[in-house]
Each structure stands twice: as structure tokens, then as C-alpha cells.
Amino acid sequence: MSHTLPSGQALSRHGWVQAVATALAALITMGIVAALGLWAAGATGLPAGAYPRVVAATVVTAVGGSIELSGDAGGIAGTRAGLTVIPLSVTLAGALVTAAGFLRPLRHRAVASAAELAGWAARIAVVWLLALLVVALTARRTFALSVGDDTLHDLGEVFGVTPRAGFTTDVPLTMLFGLLWLVGVLALALLVSRGAPLPPRLLRFQESVRPTAYAMVVLLLACVALGVVIALVTAATRGRAAETLAVVLLGMPNLVWLAFTVGLGATWEGRVEGPFGLPMPHVLDEVLRGSDTATLNLRTLTEQDGRVWWLVAVDAVLLLAAAFVMAARSPARTPAWRHALHMAVGLVLAVLMIGLVGRVSAHYGLTLLGISDLGGTDLAGDLFLRPELWSALGLAALWGLVAGFLGGLAARGRRGRGRVGDGHR
């Protein structure tokens, strides 16, 4: 439906048809990326036709939804399982499509009322929640496990034990976090896009917020693009193309954003036990694998491979480039110290986001007759990875201050063609 402003300017068309297209395009894109990634990882061989259900579960976790794992192995056996991980490649694909669909009807506008933006976002949210509910209800399956050892298999038959594992969606939590995810994506899209209209009361904030938000998004996307290039070159020279494709389509941001924070000097701690096959470089697996909690930082990684120090140089180049982009898009009158402050705040928020979404926790196990080891049958494992967040945020602030100041000096005298408020698009 088209409306008209008093000045005669036609408002953007963004009704229910556009909302349906935006929400479904995002979920379909996420489903395709998840399906291809799981196919490359070999998930098509899962029993009981679980592959489509696992694809749906991957989409659910990609928007922050909750998947509950369960097991049933009879009265004389026990199972345990848990999984917390966000496949950020799937998340990123959905976020980009959602943002593009949300912004498209709003382009070529300077100002929009808060009610208009809220109404457009609400339409997308209604369709999004209905579609996400269908996906969440699809993401559930139970199937039998093979203990893999003849003796244990015979014991299972004698005692009537057939280990089973399954997963289901916590629908209320999924709907809540899915809505919060959507709100965050739409808000970030408005912050980043210089062509998106803002309510009149918020126009005074755009000169300070939009260049910084844009620079942080460009920085994070540049990390992902660089990681994809490295992965493709590695696959072409060393083989293992299927495994590399699975990493790219499921967890590339998980890896490169972790590496980015390590390059800043941040420390992560973690442990890998059991048969978990980690979609990460061998050097990370070497540091994490063991019985004790391991420290993951520049020092421990360099002990395994001296080339890790290149992360510092790469981070420095990326941060300086991002700071220059931020300063070039800011008003020319902005002093260098203010660029430094803006960059520090933006980088702290970016690292905080990485620390929150990059955590990994997974465990599973089967106990038969009180025996948890089960003779090396690979039916037990434990994995976790989490950052030392406060030190990481402090380092991000320091790097941001330095990079922002230098970027502001480099952009001094250059009036950004697309800086906020100059009238250019």
C-alpha cells in the first residue's frame, strides 16, 4: 500500500508480501547453507532419516535457539549429552539476507518515523516467528546408537539394552532468542547502512554511531573473507576439500573471529577429550587436546607453530584499515582523539559479541553396568572453549584507541565522500 507525504514524496512499499519474502528468504538461505555444510561433513549418513532434522536443528541453533539432547539406554545403562555451539556461517548468511530484505524498501529515504520503522519490523517479526516455529517443531529425532564393540554389543543383547540418542527443540526459548536475534539484526542494519532512514530524534546520533558500526561490520566480514580465501587455498594445495567446505559453510566465523581475538592478545581456555573431530587447524587441536584445561593464546600457539605471530600483523593491518574507513566516513571536523574513542568502543563491543557467540560446549557419554570407558568405543567425549572475557575487552579497548587515533590522523584533510550527513549516497 502506498502513502504520500505532505510534500508529495511517496513512502516505501513494505507490506506483508515483502515481509513474507524477507523472512522466508532468510530461513531458506540458512537452510541451504546448513544442508550443504552438513552434507560436506557426512551427515547424510545419519540413521533413521535424521539428516533433514539435523539441518533444521542447525538453523535453530544459528539464531540462538536451544536444542536439548537426550538418551535412553535401559535400566542398567545411562547416557548423557549436551551441546552449545552456534554455527556462525549459517548465522551470518541469514543475517545478511535479513538485513538486505529489511533495508531494500527503505532505500533512497532520508527520514522515516519511528512508527513506520516499527511497523515494518513487526511484519517481518510475525512472519519470522511463524516460520521459525515450523522449523523448531521439525528439529527433533531419536535414533539407535551402535556401541561398536562385539562384546559390548553381545552384552547389550543379553540385557536388552539398545542405546538411543535424540534431540529436540526447546520451543519457547527458541522463539524468544530467535526474536532477539531478529531485533538485533534489524537494529544493526539500520546502524550500518548510510542509506537507511532514521527517525528525526535519532538523526543527531548518526554521525558518531554509523561510521563506527559500519567499520566494525566491515572488519568482521573482512576476517571471514580472508579465512575463506585461506581455506580454499589450503584445500586446493593439501586436499580434504569436503572437510574444508564443511568448515566454510558451518563454522568459518567461529574460527577466524577466535583467531582475530587471539591476535589482539586475548586468551581462551578449553579442553578436548575423546573422539571429537574439530573443524579447526591442527595447531589448535594440539593445544586443546588433553586431560587438563588448556590455555589458548599467542604464547601457547606459537610453541606449536611460530607462524602464529603473523596474527598480530594481520590484526594490525585490518584494524588500521577499519579505523581509516570509520574516519573517512565521519564528519571532517571530528578530532583524532574522538576517532580513537569511537574505535575503542566499537571494538570492545565487537570482541564482546565474539566472546559471547564463540563459546563452545559439548559432551556425550554412555555408561553400561557402571562402566563409562566402554573399552575405547569412542562413545564418550568432552569439549569446551571459552574466552577470558575481561582481559580480552581491555585489550580491545587499547587496540581500538591506538588504531582509531592513527586512522583519524591518516584520514585528516580527507572529506569522506560518503560520510554521514554530507548528502551523498
Disulfide bonds with the S-S distance in Angstrom:
none
